[in-house]
Amino acid sequence: MEIRQILENKWDYLPLLLLGDEQEDMIARYLDRSDLFALYDGGTLRTVCAVTDEGGGVFEIKNLATEPESQRRGYGAALVAWVVRRCQDRGGRRLLVGTGDSPLTLPFYRACGFRESHRVPNFFTDHYDHPIYEAGQLLTDMVYLSREL
């Protein structure tokens, strides 16, 4: 596996980023100020992760997306572990991630060492132009999880 920081043409990764965040204008709110990382295996793009520096030693994963045929093969967890180390090396104290209240994503992030921090009620219904479903469940609240570094 190889992880590359994407310094130019971040929007070229939009098709994969849309798997992690379904609305392009929402991605536009953070992509340009994010560090974007891409995990390749065997020369094939598998996973991307956008991370912002929120200041005061706090970093946030804004988007983590894995190609559907590469899911459940450890790529997402490997990239999160790499991001944790990178944030620690940059003086980070805490890493946040916001996600929907989904039976797919919450267990993944908990397995990566995150714990629920707080919720933003009705985030998905108030900020997206269409209903978002994951695993058959309508997403309403943004669930923030936190991991001390």
N, C-alpha and C positions, 0 to 999 in steps of 0.2 A: 504494500500500500504506500501511496505517496500523497502527501497533503501539500497543496499549493495555495499561496495567498494570491487572490485575483486583484490586481491593481488597476487594470484597465478593462473596459468593455464588460462591466458587471452585468449590464442589461442582456448580454448574450446568454446569461444563465436563467433568464426569465421563465422559460418553460418548466424548468425544475423548481424554481422558487415558487411558482404558482401551485405546486403540490403542497407546499407548506403554508401558503397564504393565498387564498383563492382570488384576491382582488388586486389588480395591478396598481391602482392608486394608493392602496394601503402599503404595498411594497415600496412605492415611490417616497413614502414618508420617512423611510429609514435606509434604503439601499445606498444612497450616495454618502451617507455618514457612517456606514458600516465597514468593518473589515470583513471581506468575503473570502471564505476558504472553500476549497474544492478537494474532495478525496477521490483519488483515482486508484483503481486496482486493475492490473493488467492493461494499463493504458486507457481504460474505460472509466468515464465519469460515473461515480456511484452516488455521492452525497455532497450537498452544499450546506454551508452554515454562515449566516450573517450575524455578526456580533458588534454591538455598539459599546462605547465607553461612556457610561452615564455620569462619570465624575465621582470623586471621593472614594475611589477604589471599588466602585460598583460597575460591573459589566453586565450586558444583557444579550442573550440569544434571542434574536428577533425572528429568525427563520432557520429551520433545519428540515431538509427534505432529501429523501432518498428515492432514487429511481425505483418504480414499482417492482421490477424484476429482481432488484437487489435488496429489497426489504427483508428484514428478519435474518440477516446474515452477519450482523455485527458492525456494519459500516457506520450507522448513526452513532452507536455507543462509542466506537473508536474515535470518531470525530469530536464528540462531546468530551471525551477524556483528553484529547489533544488540546481542545479549547480551554479546558480547565487548567492544564499546565501552562499554556501560553498566558492566560490571565494572571495566574500566580506569578509568573516571571515578570509581568508588567506591573506588579505591586497590587494586584487585585485582592480585595478582602471578601467580595461576595459576587456570585454569579446568579443572575435571575433569568427566568424564562416564563413567558406568558403563553398560555395555551387554552384551548377549549376544555370543558369538563367532559372529556372523552374517555371511554374505557380502553382506548388504544394508546393515547399519548401519556396520560397520567401515570400508568404503571411503568412505562418506559423511562420517564424522567425520574420517578422514584427509584428505579433500579440503578440510575446513574448518580444517585446520592442527593437528589433534590427533595425538599420538603415543602409542603404548602405554606405560603406566606400570607397571601391575601387574595381577595377577589374584586373584580370590577364588574358590578351587576350590569347586565344587559349590554355588555360591550359589543357582542357580535350582532345583536339585533339593532343597535343604535348606530354602528359605524360601517356596516356592510350593506350593499344595495340588494342583497338577496339572502335568503335563509341558507345557513351552512349546516350540513349534516355530516356527522362522522360516525361510522358504525351504526347507522340508522337512528342516531340521536341528534336532535336539534341543539346546536350550540347557542347558548345565550350569554353566560358569564365568562369573562376572562379569568382564568385561574393562574395566579402567579405562584411560581415555585422558586425557592431560593436554595443555594448551596454555598456554605462558607468555604473559603479558599485557604 
